[in-house]
Amino acid sequence: MSAGLDRGHIRRAFGRAAASYAAHSPLQSEVASRLREHLDGIADLAPARIVDVGCGPGDGGVALRARYPHAQVIALDFALPMLHEATRAGSGSGPPYVDVQRGVVPCENEPDSGFLPVCADAQALPLADASVDLVHSSLCLQWCEDPGLALAEFRRVLRPDGLLLFSTFGPDTLKELRAAFAEVDRMPHVSRFIDMHDIGDALLSSGFRDPVLERDDFTLTYADARELMHELRAIGATNADAQRQRSLTGKAHLAGVIAAYERFRHAGVLPATYEVIYAIARAPEPGQPVRGHGGDVASFPIEQLRGSRRR
C-alpha cells in the first residue's frame, strides 16, 4: 500500500506553509467539521486521551477539546512549524512541545496537561500500546508514504473498542490538474491518492472492526489555473511523488499546462474536484487476528495464556 512519496519534501512543504495554511484551507476546514459530525451519534464516547494525527495549525485539537473538555488532546504533526501554530491555538501560547524527530526539546514550563503538541510521524507514533481512546485524523493519511503502516499504528495505540475516525483524499482528487499536466509530459505532477475500497481492505487487514466508509465530492472553482496552484502551495499540498521532476517547471511548460486546463472551463470558471473519503472503525479486543500474506495471526496478552498449557 506504499504511496511512493518523498517524506522529506512533505515535511518541508508543510513547514513552509504553516503561517499561510489557515487562510487558504476552507475545504480542509469543512472536511474536518464534517468528519467530527460523525461523533454526534456516539453518545457513550468519553475519551480520556485523544490523538489528533496530522493536526496542522490546531483547529481540530481546539474543537476536540471543546467537545471533550476532560480529555487530554495530543496534537501530532510531522512539520514542526505546524506544531508552533497548533500550540498557540491549543494553549494560547508558543512552545513547549515535544519533537520526536530530534529528541525531547527542553521546556521552560510544564505543558498544559490537557493539550500536548508532539512532532512525530504518523507511521511511528511515539505512544504506548493501547493508550488512546480516540484517534482523529483529517486529511493526513494521503501524505503517509505507507498508509497501511499508519493504520497499523493507529490500531496499536488504540485501547480495545477505541475509536478511529479519519478522512483522506480519493483518486479523483485534482483530476483536472492531473489531466492538464498529462497533456504536456508523462512525469507525475499530482500526488496519487488511494481508492476507497483499498482503504476498507487496509482497515480490515489491520484488524479494525465494523468499518464504515463514506464519500463526498467537492468542486472548488477558480478564475484560472495559476490561482489553484498558488492555493496548493500556500497549504503545502505540492507534488510529493518520489518520481517527480526535481527541476523547476519552465515558463513554456507551465503555459502549456494552463492552456490544457482551459478545456475544463465552465460558466466562466475552472473547476477543481476533490474526492473525500471518511472512515470510522473500532479497535478490536485482544486476540483479534490481523490478516497477513501468510494467513491470520492472532496475539493475546500473556495473562490469557497462563494455565492453558498441559503439565
ABEGO torsion letter per residue (X at the ends): XBAGBBAAAAAAAAAAAAAAAAAAAAAAAAAAAAAAAAAAABAABBBABBBBBGAEAGAAAAAAAAABAABBBBBBBABAAAAAAAAAAAAGBBOBBBBAAAEBBBBABBBBAABBBBBBBAABBBBBBGABABBBBBGAAAABABAAAAAAAAAAABBBGBBBBBBBBBAABGAAAAAAAAAABABBABBBBBBAAAAAAAAAAAGBBGBBBBBBBBBBBBABAAAAAAAAAAAGBBBABAABBABBBBAAAAAAAAAAAAAABBGGBBBBBBBBBBBBBBBBBBGBBBBBAAEBBBBBBAAAABGABBX
